[in-house]
Each structure stands twice: as C-alpha cells, then as structure tokens.
Amino acid sequence: MNWLIVVIFATVAGDVYIFTDPTFETRQQCLDSVRSTQDQQGYIRQLMREYGDVMPIAAVNCLQEDTIKEIMEKHPNAPVREGEAL
C-alpha cells in the first residue's frame, strides 16, 4: 500500500489536503520527502495554487492510502482536497 502526504490546516473547519502524487513505498521515504527543503517548495506551490493564499498548517504527516480511505468513510463531509505536487 502506498504512503501519501497529508496536510492538516489550523482552520476552524480543520481543512485537510492529501497529496495523491507523489506516492511512496515506505513511511520513511514519505517523511524524508516532507523534510526535504527542495520537495517542500513543490508542496507549498501546490497548496498556494489550490487555496490562493497562505493557510496556517497545524500538522503534516504520512499515512497509508487505506487508512486515509477509512477515515474519509467515517467522515464523509470533512473538508478534504486532493491533488499533486507539481
């Protein structure tokens, strides 16, 4: 199962953004990408394109796709957006 980057924003609604690309084979690979200054620039650019403004980030983590699907099934009305890091 692939690992994805999940960004949780510090907003009243608790907005969440899931990067569907890139995907990672291991949690460590995912975390290494999150910590990479070069990779962070692409993630930030995508978030700016998606939201049009700087959003306050509460947390960034790596989760397996099946875990994300389980959470989304339990919370179908959650403010979640998905996209790729370009």
Secondary structure, DSSP 8 states (H G I E B T S, - for coil): --EEEEEEE-STT--EEEEEEEEESSHHHHHHHHH-HHHHHHHHHHHHHHHSS---EEEEEEEEHHHHHHHHHH-TTS-EEEEE--
